[in-house]
């Protein structure tokens, strides 16, 4: 088995007021693998991704942990060294591509810019950018290269962002809700495109999403987050067929079904805890239908239930988890 290209260990991020947005998160990703982080909105998925890229802005700060990428701890690099990692070795696709593209420059010049920064001749960079536009299935790429961001559709802008990140052949691609606000047909095209490019370039992918349809189509392994903590990690088939953590099981029950025979859509009762307050036990205890007094007294450790299947729950028996 290949070693992890990215290993996150005990990563924690806090904001002013003592808000623990991410607390003790650990996971690894192998080359060519897609690892999906899932959970409700506000559970810390995007904050985890931004912390890996060291894009946490004040009043937030990374308060602990390690982010080992190809034998280097990214949290220990200087700002200049980290700037060289971003884009070149780790690419990131943000939720809204229109916010990520400069409105006063053509999309072709923006895609070619990173290649020129890598000391590539302008003519060669322009040609490579056009070739990547073909790879991401943008029609008439030479003409589209001259367009401005507002002149193309949302789905096309997302393809531009994917092409921009992949043209420098990063070893890891972080995709933060890459299909948000796109219609279903465009979503399917983006997912198919990312799968094709991952296989072509053997790029590892960290997928941030709350959409289990995307998880089923793209992910090899899944990490379930709740209130800033990772509560379960397993391969995608195990997560769908044999979820162990009460939160994961309730998420599965809350998925919409095609027919109405199942009755009303299941919801998870209660609310997410206040992350600015000190919590002694499991963060899901107040919403968990099976919670015991032990759940409210102590934080459950992440345990290995079987090979590759980790769960942090007092109600689930297992051995020590391996990083």
Number of C-alpha atoms within 10 A of each C-alpha: 4 7 11 18 18 23 20 21 17 17 21 23 24 22 19 11 10 13 17 23 21 29 21 17 21 20 19 17 23 18 17 18 21 24 27 30 25 24 24 16 12 14 20 26 30 22 21 25 20 17 21 22 21 20 14 18 11 9 9 18 16 20 15 16 18 20 25 19 21 14 11 13 15 20 18 12 13 9 12 8 11 16 13 13 17 15 23 20 18 23 25 24 20 22 19 18 21 16 10 14 19 14 13 9 13 18 26 25 18 19 28 26 17 19 22 16 13 13 9 14 12 15 11 13 23 22 14 17 30 23 17 23 25 15 17 24 17 20 11 11 19 17 10 20 21 14 16 19 24 15 14 13 12 20 22 20 22 25 24 28 25 27 26 27 25 29 23 21 18 20 23 29 24 25 22 21 19 27 24 17 13 15 11 10 9 16 17 15 16 22 16 14 16 22 17 14 16 21 12 10 13 16 23 24 28 23 26 26 24 17 15 17 11 19 23 16 13 20 21 18 22 26 26 24 23 23 23 24 25 26 27 25 28 25 17 20 14 15 22 16 10 12 20 22 22 21 23 22 15 17 19 16 14 14 14 12 12 7 7 9 7 10 8 10 11 14 11 13 11 10 9 15 15 12 18 14 11 10 14 11 16 22 23 21 21 18 16 18 13 10 17 13 9 14 21 17 13 14 17 19 16 21 21 21 18 12 9 13 20 26 27 24 24 19 16 14 11 17 12 11 17 11 10
